[in-house]
Amino acid sequence: MKLKVLGSSSKGNCYLLESSNGEVLILECGVKFSMVKEALDFDLKKVIGALCTHQHLDHSLEIKSFIKNGIKVYSNKSVVEKFGGETNNLIKINPNEQFNIGEFSVIPFLVRHDPTIDTFGFLLYHSEMGKVVFLTDLVYSKYMFSGINNFIIEANYDEDLVKGDDSYLSSRIINSHLSVQNCIKLLNANDLSKVNNIVLVHLSNSNSDEKKFKSMVEKETNKTIHVADKGMIIDFNVTPF
């Protein structure tokens, strides 16, 4: 399994999970569709579906292009309603109800992000990558996990950088995103014994430090840490070998 990063910031988020047989599951629809096509070598038939966590445009911007091009997008009720209602290619999924997309198993679950909209995290499974937790755009998740092989998780900002800043932007970040400090707490509240990779995503442009965040999480978890960057490709397997 390969994890390919097409975007991981407030400018747009999108990730590809590509199995050895060529099947691709897309996480988030927030970058230009032309970028997605290019990353797929213009072979859209490889895509078995796309998941979208919530309706903010850096995660949902190109949903209409996805469904127009025959890609099934799975998301929550608020996303489906925003983009015109349920169709054959825009499918409403419910929290805590498992379903399959190709050889991928998916369980969506609610996390707290923006209080005005629903936001999903996803527990994913594929025989090549094992169990994967995908968490982005949240301040809190009530769910704990065991037997996880890989984490994709937000580390948006450093609490030390926004401390004392009473601006609207800082207040919004604190009340809707996960700091690197709380990212570490969330990770350590889970069973990390089988984890191979932790991928830090959606870092703030102005309130984060990539090298510092990687070092902090590595020190606290003793795991292989990646900081998602456009163009990055990560071996994303059930074992590190």
Secondary structure, 3 states (H helix, E strand, C coil): CEEEEEEEECCEEEEEEECCCCCEEEECCCCCHHHHHHHCCCCHHHEEEEECCCCCHHHHCCHHHHHHCCCCEEECHHHHHHCCCCCCCEEECCCCCCEEECCEEEEEEEEECCCCCCEEEEEEEECCCEEEEEECCCCECCCCCCCCCEEEEECCECHHHHCCCCCHHHHHHHCCCCEHHHHHHHHHCCCCCCCCEEEEECCCCCCCCHHHHHHHHHHHHCCEEEECCCCCEEECCCCCC
